[in-house]
């Protein structure tokens, strides 16, 4: 039978030429029942679904009216139409991967050979080996059908291309690849099955075949066409890469893409009219210019625009900018499923289990819209939980997290539920059991319905179901780390393509533009890093070995990519190539292919390629000079006031407005290193327990009791962070001085009455009132019934004296206002010894200070209630530590 080829030059008219060639073909003329308007007696196989419609449109133009089209399908669709056949089921990719991995992890020498520290490091190796096996099968399977020894002969011939030294060094790796490939060659292999199905198509061949493809057939396709041509006539239509059929400018610059690699120097060349270059200063500039270019084209009436995503990061940013402008991009590239929010929620859960409820990871997980989506007040619960965990500086651990949320029962219930689910991810399980555990978690945490309602989420659920079905026969057990590594690989390997009916702007990879033309094309990432694409080397497979085995080499891949670029430029009248001229402060060179094109033009004395001009419309903003903020907010007058709140008001009224009236206080930062405030909290806790026990029971050995309580409190702190040891040593040095001071105080007639107790008191004035509140560290009383207030400070006597002299801290008189009984005095107690002594620091004129503070609070709160301005008048010593410095914008006015 006839097996001929029709070569068509790359251009926008490819499908018109292909339709014309099909209609004029002798093969069509000899087909039974064929006529000018009835083409159903021939079959056409194209590369992609998009090509089907392009061919039908071209045939309609040629026939100028209604007609019966040929049977047009892709090869995959052609195979799918085959009736089912009994036999071995095809092994799913996930089953192949984990079965091979289970075998590899049993060999310690493999981990040593590939420097794998953990078993999970062998998972990528298993992926590489399977990919290599598939390549070898694709290239060598047709020859194996002819001669069973053909593969061994080609393998040995390929290895002989290596030097003896290299062959010796790589002997283990070569043997591994060969063994794995041979083990994959059975009826359950997907490629073996596909080839068998292709041969079944040959047996059922009834119609002549037109094979239309932008690239040469691979080994399996060629074997299929050869076999088909023995039954029915076959015509192969592909691109013509002979020099005299290619744009002479491109042929002169890129001769390696040509079929004959010879260029007639006498052929005229010219600067391509529709090709433009755009060198952006950075990623954001390239994205903004790209988005503006697309918008300009749409406004010009272009309705079929392509974005070729060589640089996927820039392409994704352009897509976001266009969506902001209400231009929806039809994405054919397919983003990795792992980059979606739905997949991130699943990965976040696995990370949370691995990190044993690390607080930041826990909060991130809870903030996912897919987690506890059915809980009505979830946002409030998560915020309250975050505040509580940060305030308690809980770094992680299910027990610690749960204990810290005692005051929030609903949140504590959520944490217990998470902890319960986490316990199911402890022991090794089969893949089917791991999927069951994940499915249970999705149900218990209310994630399933939320995921199912999301496009990517539904795909995640389907992926889990597919794994469960495909891997049901895998009886090996895997640890949690292995399961996590596997599921992350699956999410990374699966593409998420969002459905979109708006086809005006399409985003596609370079090879996705084959045999397609557009009104305009924007290629992003036309720099040396992305064009040509950087190849990923696979184990020892040098190019010389790959060439002998019939596999794709670095040169063949780059040659095909260069042909794709040439076809893109030849088939489209308007193409813009953009790239980032600078990256990380360093020059970023353009693609060497573009440089060679520019050089070729320069050598011919022709003008350089035109630069793309894009104008982003300026935004006119009204200048508004910044002034010191001085808000008035009587409606937000506080109902309660603490000592720290009043200190904030005195330090800066605007700070008080923002933090206390608007509630914009910064949240506490989690730290694995204890801070001075933690040290103060520990000392307050120790002394409260110590004095309470002394007050309630007679204690003979006070030093022993203080040591015991200190060991208990610091023991808990040391369990969280070993860095607390320094503070413990510091307190141990101060304990003897504190006991000595306590003895002296008691000798003076003062005894402990209460400690760490909350007080509230209403302060009234003519047209208002406010509740003063606070927690008093300690009160002592003497035999006459006089009381004094004591405030512990984890500092020394000198620092406290300076603090009283400055008069900026109103804590001591504030406690006096809170007390139900008059206080005779107020003392600061330094918990840091000076010359092995602790000496209290007493305030002077304490009663007068209280009266003055009462009047100040009354006047200030009354003024706020009457809309007095709260100006940002804080000194720099306050501003440098202020949480709302960015809100008041001091320094801009």
KOLMI-34912 format. One line per 2 residues: number of its first residue (from 1); for each residue y negated, x negated, z of C-alpha. Coordinates in steps of 0.2 Angstrom, whole numbers. Layout:
BEGIN
NUM) Y:X:Z; ...
END
This chain:
BEGIN
1) 0:0:0; -18:-5:-2
3) -26:-15:12; -44:-20:6
5) -60:-24:14; -78:-18:11
7) -92:-29:18; -109:-21:22
9) -124:-31:26; -132:-27:43
11) -146:-15:41; -153:2:46
13) -144:9:31; -126:3:36
15) -120:21:38; -127:27:22
17) -119:12:13; -103:16:23
19) -103:34:17; -107:29:-1
21) -93:17:-1; -81:30:7
23) -85:43:-6; -83:30:-20
25) -67:22:-14; -52:23:-25
27) -42:27:-9; -52:43:-8
29) -49:47:-26; -30:45:-24
31) -29:55:-8; -20:72:-10
33) -31:87:-10; -47:77:-9
35) -62:83:-18; -81:80:-17
37) -84:92:-3; -67:91:6
39) -64:75:14; -51:81:27
41) -37:72:18; -42:55:24
43) -44:48:42; -58:37:48
45) -57:26:64; -74:20:71
47) -78:10:87; -87:22:98
49) -91:41:100; -109:38:94
51) -103:32:77; -94:48:73
53) -110:58:72; -119:44:63
55) -105:44:50; -105:63:48
57) -124:63:46; -123:49:33
59) -110:59:23; -121:75:24
61) -135:65:16; -124:59:2
63) -116:76:-1; -132:86:1
65) -124:101:8; -110:108:17
67) -93:99:17; -77:96:26
69) -78:80:35; -64:67:37
71) -53:66:52; -65:54:62
73) -59:47:79; -60:32:89
75) -44:22:92; -42:27:110
77) -45:46:105; -32:44:91
79) -19:37:104; -23:51:116
81) -18:64:103; -1:57:103
83) 12:69:111; 19:63:128
85) 34:52:128; 46:49:142
87) 48:31:148; 41:19:161
89) 24:25:169; 10:13:166
91) 5:3:181; -12:7:187
93) -25:-8:189; -26:-5:207
95) -8:-6:210; -6:-21:199
97) -20:-30:208; -13:-27:226
99) 5:-30:221; 1:-47:214
101) -10:-51:229; 4:-46:241
103) 14:-59:232; 1:-73:231
105) -3:-72:250; 15:-77:254
107) 12:-94:247; 2:-106:258
109) 1:-119:244; -9:-107:234
111) -23:-106:247; -23:-125:248
113) -24:-127:229; -38:-115:227
115) -47:-119:244; -45:-102:251
117) -48:-101:269; -42:-83:272
119) -30:-72:263; -44:-61:256
121) -50:-76:246; -35:-74:235
123) -40:-57:229; -53:-63:217
125) -39:-75:211; -27:-61:208
127) -41:-52:198; -44:-68:187
129) -25:-70:184; -23:-52:179
131) -38:-54:167; -30:-69:160
133) -14:-60:158; -22:-46:149
135) -31:-58:137; -14:-67:133
137) -5:-51:130; -19:-45:119
139) -18:-61:109; 1:-65:109
141) 10:-48:110; 10:-45:91
143) 18:-62:88; 31:-59:101
145) 37:-43:92; 40:-55:77
147) 47:-70:86; 51:-70:105
149) 48:-89:105; 31:-88:97
151) 22:-87:114; 31:-103:121
153) 27:-112:105; 8:-108:106
155) 7:-111:124; 14:-129:122
157) 3:-132:108; -12:-127:118
159) -7:-138:132; -5:-153:121
161) -23:-151:117; -27:-157:134
163) -27:-175:139; -12:-182:149
165) -23:-184:164; -30:-166:163
167) -13:-159:160; -6:-168:175
169) -20:-162:186; -19:-144:180
171) 0:-143:180; 1:-131:195
173) -12:-120:188; -5:-119:171
175) 12:-115:178; 5:-101:189
177) -4:-93:174; 11:-94:163
179) 23:-87:177; 11:-72:181
181) 9:-68:163; 27:-67:160
183) 30:-56:175; 17:-44:168
185) 25:-42:151; 35:-26:154
187) 35:-8:148; 23:-3:163
189) 10:-15:157; -5:-5:150
191) -8:-16:135; 10:-16:131
193) 10:2:132; -5:4:121
195) 2:-7:108; 18:3:107
197) 7:19:105; -2:10:91
199) 14:7:83; 19:25:85
201) 3:30:76; 10:19:61
203) 26:29:61; 17:45:60
205) 4:39:47; 1:53:35
207) -17:50:29; -25:35:21
209) -36:26:34; -54:19:34
211) -57:7:48; -75:5:52
213) -80:-8:65; -95:-20:68
215) -82:-34:72; -66:-41:65
217) -50:-33:72; -42:-42:86
219) -24:-47:85; -17:-30:91
221) -28:-21:79; -24:-32:65
223) -6:-30:68; -9:-11:68
225) -19:-11:52; -5:-22:43
227) 8:-10:49; -2:5:44
229) -5:-2:26; 14:-3:23
231) 14:16:25; -3:22:19
233) -18:14:11; -31:6:22
235) -49:1:19; -58:-10:32
237) -76:-8:33; -86:-21:43
239) -102:-31:43; -105:-44:29
241) -111:-61:37; -112:-71:21
243) -128:-80:19; -135:-72:4
245) -133:-54:12; -142:-59:28
247) -161:-60:31; -165:-77:25
249) -177:-81:39; -163:-77:52
251) -150:-86:41; -161:-102:41
253) -163:-102:60; -146:-97:65
255) -134:-104:52; -119:-104:65
257) -118:-85:64; -114:-85:45
259) -97:-83:38; -100:-98:27
261) -113:-107:37; -122:-113:22
263) -140:-107:18; -148:-109:1
265) -164:-118:5; -172:-111:-10
267) -171:-93:-3; -188:-86:2
269) -192:-84:20; -205:-74:29
271) -211:-70:47; -202:-54:52
273) -215:-41:52; -208:-30:66
275) -203:-43:78; -214:-46:93
277) -213:-57:109; -220:-54:126
279) -220:-67:139; -223:-59:156
281) -229:-69:172; -216:-62:183
283) -203:-48:186; -215:-35:190
285) -227:-39:176; -212:-38:164
287) -206:-21:171; -224:-14:170
289) -227:-20:153; -210:-13:147
291) -213:4:155; -230:5:147
293) -223:0:130; -210:14:131
295) -224:27:136; -235:21:121
297) -221:23:109; -217:40:115
299) -235:45:113; -235:38:95
301) -221:50:92; -206:39:93
303) -191:49:99; -177:37:98
305) -180:22:108; -168:9:115
307) -170:-3:130; -158:-17:128
309) -154:-23:146; -151:-42:145
311) -159:-44:162; -152:-29:172
313) -164:-31:187; -179:-29:176
315) -171:-15:166; -168:-6:182
317) -186:-8:188; -192:-1:171
319) -181:14:173; -188:17:190
321) -206:16:183; -202:27:169
323) -194:40:180; -210:40:191
325) -219:44:174; -207:59:171
327) -198:49:158; -179:51:161
329) -169:36:154; -151:40:147
331) -142:25:154; -127:19:144
333) -125:2:153; -117:10:168
335) -123:3:185; -110:-4:197
337) -104:10:208; -106:-1:223
339) -125:-1:220; -127:18:223
341) -131:26:240; -115:35:241
343) -105:19:239; -117:10:252
345) -112:23:265; -94:20:263
347) -97:1:263; -108:3:278
349) -94:12:288; -82:-2:285
351) -95:-15:290; -98:-5:306
353) -80:-5:310; -79:-24:307
355) -94:-28:317; -89:-16:331
357) -104:-5:332; -117:-19:329
359) -133:-9:333; -143:-12:317
361) -128:-8:306; -125:7:317
363) -142:14:315; -142:10:296
365) -126:20:294; -133:35:304
367) -148:35:293; -138:38:278
369) -140:56:271; -121:57:269
371) -117:55:288; -117:70:299
373) -126:79:286; -121:96:294
375) -131:92:310; -147:101:310
377) -157:90:322; -149:74:316
379) -166:65:312; -172:68:329
381) -156:62:337; -155:46:327
383) -173:42:331; -170:45:350
385) -154:35:349; -163:21:341
387) -177:21:354; -164:21:368
389) -154:7:361; -169:-4:357
391) -176:-1:374; -160:-6:382
393) -158:-20:370; -140:-15:366
395) -134:-27:352; -118:-18:349
397) -101:-12:356; -95:5:356
399) -95:6:375; -112:-2:377
401) -119:10:364; -111:25:372
403) -117:21:390; -135:18:384
405) -136:36:377; -131:45:393
407) -148:53:393; -145:60:376
409) -129:70:377; -129:76:359
411) -131:58:352; -118:51:365
413) -106:64:358; -109:57:340
415) -106:39:346; -90:44:354
417) -84:53:338; -88:37:328
419) -79:26:341; -64:37:340
421) -64:36:321; -66:17:322
423) -50:15:332; -40:22:317
425) -45:6:307; -36:-7:318
427) -18:-10:313; -11:-15:296
429) -7:-1:285; -1:3:267
431) -15:7:254; -10:25:255
433) -12:25:274; -29:17:273
435) -35:30:261; -29:44:273
437) -39:35:287; -54:35:276
439) -52:53:271; -50:59:289
441) -67:49:293; -76:58:279
443) -70:75:285; -74:72:304
445) -91:64:301; -96:78:289
447) -98:66:274; -86:74:261
449) -97:89:257; -113:78:256
451) -104:66:245; -96:79:234
453) -114:86:230; -120:69:224
455) -115:63:207; -111:45:213
457) -103:52:229; -91:63:219
459) -86:48:209; -83:38:226
461) -71:52:232; -62:53:215
463) -60:34:216; -52:36:233
465) -40:49:227; -36:39:212
467) -31:24:222; -21:35:234
469) -11:42:219; -10:25:209
471) -4:15:224; 8:27:232
473) 22:16:228; 14:0:235
475) 24:-3:251; 16:-18:257
477) 4:-17:272; -13:-24:272
479) -25:-29:286; -42:-21:288
481) -50:-36:281; -39:-35:266
483) -42:-17:264; -60:-19:265
485) -61:-33:252; -50:-22:240
487) -61:-7:242; -77:-17:239
489) -69:-24:223; -65:-7:217
491) -83:-1:220; -89:-17:211
493) -78:-15:196; -82:4:194
495) -97:9:183; -107:24:187
497) -115:32:172; -127:46:176
499) -127:61:165; -143:65:156
501) -147:76:142; -164:68:138
503) -159:56:124; -177:50:119
505) -175:34:128; -158:26:130
507) -153:10:140; -139:0:133
509) -131:-17:133; -133:-28:118
511) -116:-24:111; -119:-6:113
513) -132:-7:99; -120:-11:86
515) -121:-1:70; -135:9:78
517) -154:10:73; -169:16:83
519) -187:20:81; -191:5:92
521) -181:-7:103; -187:-16:119
523) -175:-31:124; -179:-37:142
525) -172:-54:148; -175:-64:132
527) -175:-80:141; -163:-95:142
529) -154:-88:157; -149:-71:149
531) -149:-74:131; -136:-80:127
533) -127:-73:142; -119:-86:153
535) -100:-87:151; -89:-86:167
537) -76:-100:166; -59:-95:171
539) -48:-107:180; -43:-122:169
541) -45:-113:153; -55:-125:142
543) -61:-120:126; -49:-130:116
545) -34:-122:125; -42:-104:123
547) -44:-108:104; -26:-113:102
549) -20:-97:111; -31:-86:100
551) -42:-81:115; -61:-79:114
553) -70:-96:117; -87:-99:123
555) -92:-103:105; -85:-87:98
557) -93:-76:112; -110:-84:109
559) -107:-83:90; -104:-64:91
561) -118:-62:103; -130:-70:90
563) -123:-59:77; -127:-44:88
565) -145:-50:90; -146:-53:71
567) -140:-35:68; -152:-28:81
569) -167:-36:72; -160:-32:55
571) -157:-14:59; -173:-10:68
573) -191:-10:61; -199:-13:78
575) -192:-24:91; -200:-32:106
577) -192:-46:115; -199:-49:133
579) -195:-61:147; -202:-69:163
581) -212:-85:158; -211:-90:177
583) -198:-88:190; -200:-94:208
585) -216:-103:203; -207:-113:190
587) -208:-111:171; -194:-101:164
589) -190:-105:146; -188:-92:132
591) -171:-91:124; -166:-106:113
593) -162:-94:99; -180:-88:99
595) -186:-106:100; -176:-110:85
597) -182:-95:75; -200:-101:80
599) -196:-119:74; -189:-113:58
601) -205:-103:54; -215:-118:59
603) -205:-130:47; -208:-117:33
605) -226:-117:36; -226:-99:41
607) -235:-90:55; -227:-89:72
609) -219:-72:78; -232:-60:83
611) -236:-57:102; -234:-40:109
613) -250:-32:115; -248:-20:129
615) -263:-12:138; -260:-4:155
617) -274:9:158; -285:3:172
619) -287:14:188; -304:17:194
621) -306:17:213; -321:22:222
623) -327:8:233; -327:13:252
625) -333:-1:264; -322:-3:279
627) -330:1:296; -324:0:313
629) -313:15:317; -320:26:331
631) -310:42:330; -314:57:342
633) -299:68:347; -302:80:361
635) -287:90:355; -276:75:358
637) -282:72:376; -267:65:386
639) -259:76:400; -252:61:409
641) -258:44:412; -249:28:418
643) -256:11:424; -251:3:408
645) -259:17:398; -275:15:407
647) -274:-4:405; -272:-1:386
649) -288:11:386; -298:-2:395
651) -292:-16:383; -296:-6:367
653) -300:12:366; -293:13:348
655) -276:5:354; -275:19:367
657) -279:32:354; -266:26:342
659) -252:22:354; -254:35:368
661) -262:49:359; -254:48:342
663) -238:41:349; -238:27:336
665) -231:13:348; -220:0:339
667) -202:1:343; -193:-12:353
669) -185:-27:344; -167:-30:347
671) -164:-48:352; -148:-58:357
673) -159:-70:367; -165:-63:384
675) -184:-62:386; -196:-63:401
677) -197:-44:403; -178:-44:404
679) -179:-57:418; -191:-46:427
681) -180:-30:425; -165:-40:432
683) -175:-45:447; -182:-28:450
685) -164:-21:449; -158:-35:461
687) -171:-32:474; -170:-13:474
689) -151:-14:477; -154:-28:490
691) -167:-19:500; -159:-2:499
693) -143:-10:507; -153:-19:520
695) -163:-2:524; -147:8:526
697) -135:-5:534; -136:-19:546
699) -132:-35:536; -128:-51:545
701) -128:-63:531; -143:-58:520
703) -141:-74:508; -123:-69:505
705) -128:-51:500; -142:-57:489
707) -130:-69:480; -117:-56:478
709) -129:-43:470; -137:-57:460
711) -120:-62:453; -116:-44:449
713) -132:-41:439; -133:-57:430
715) -114:-56:427; -117:-41:416
717) -132:-50:408; -121:-65:404
719) -107:-54:396; -120:-49:383
721) -129:-66:381; -125:-83:388
723) -143:-87:386; -146:-77:402
725) -139:-92:412; -156:-101:412
727) -164:-86:420; -150:-85:433
729) -153:-103:437; -171:-100:439
731) -168:-86:451; -156:-95:461
733) -169:-108:465; -181:-95:470
735) -169:-85:481; -170:-96:497
737) -189:-95:496; -189:-76:494
739) -178:-74:510; -189:-85:520
741) -204:-75:514; -195:-59:519
743) -191:-65:536; -210:-70:539
745) -215:-52:533; -203:-44:545
747) -210:-55:559; -227:-49:555
749) -221:-31:558; -218:-25:540
751) -202:-17:535; -196:-10:518
753) -198:9:516; -194:13:498
755) -192:4:481; -192:8:463
757) -198:26:466; -207:37:454
759) -224:45:459; -235:58:452
761) -252:65:457; -265:76:449
763) -282:69:447; -295:83:445
765) -313:84:440; -325:98:436
767) -318:104:419; -301:95:418
769) -287:86:426; -274:73:422
771) -257:69:430; -256:51:436
773) -238:44:436; -229:28:438
775) -215:19:447; -219:9:462
777) -209:-7:465; -209:-7:484
779) -218:0:499; -218:-7:516
781) -223:0:533; -227:-6:550
783) -225:1:568; -242:9:567
785) -237:19:552; -248:9:540
787) -241:7:522; -244:-6:509
789) -238:-7:491; -230:-23:484
791) -228:-26:466; -215:-39:460
793) -221:-52:447; -209:-65:439
795) -222:-78:439; -231:-90:452
797) -245:-88:464; -258:-97:454
799) -256:-85:439; -257:-70:450
801) -273:-76:458; -281:-78:441
803) -276:-61:436; -285:-53:451
805) -300:-63:448; -301:-57:430
807) -300:-39:436; -293:-33:420
809) -276:-27:427; -278:-10:437
811) -260:-8:442; -262:-11:461
813) -277:2:463; -267:14:452
815) -253:14:464; -265:17:478
817) -270:33:469; -252:38:466
819) -247:37:485; -246:52:496
821) -253:43:511; -267:30:511
823) -262:12:508; -269:-1:519
825) -267:-15:506; -259:-20:490
827) -250:-36:486; -243:-46:471
829) -226:-54:476; -223:-69:465
831) -204:-71:462; -207:-90:457
833) -209:-102:471; -223:-114:473
835) -218:-130:482; -202:-120:488
837) -213:-107:496; -217:-89:490
839) -235:-83:495; -240:-65:492
841) -257:-62:483; -267:-48:491
843) -281:-38:483; -298:-38:492
845) -308:-22:495; -293:-12:490
847) -300:5:496; -316:2:486
849) -306:-3:471; -296:13:471
851) -312:24:473; -320:14:458
853) -304:17:447; -303:35:451
855) -321:37:446; -318:27:430
857) -302:37:425; -312:54:428
859) -327:49:418; -316:41:404
861) -304:56:402; -318:68:403
863) -327:59:389; -312:59:378
865) -310:78:381; -328:80:375
867) -325:70:359; -331:53:364
869) -327:40:350; -313:29:354
871) -319:12:346; -308:-3:341
873) -318:-14:353; -303:-25:359
875) -306:-44:361; -295:-56:350
877) -284:-60:365; -279:-41:365
879) -278:-39:346; -266:-54:343
881) -252:-45:351; -257:-27:346
883) -244:-16:338; -258:-6:328
885) -268:-21:322; -263:-16:304
887) -269:2:307; -287:-2:314
889) -288:-16:300; -299:-27:311
891) -304:-42:300; -308:-30:285
893) -324:-23:293
END
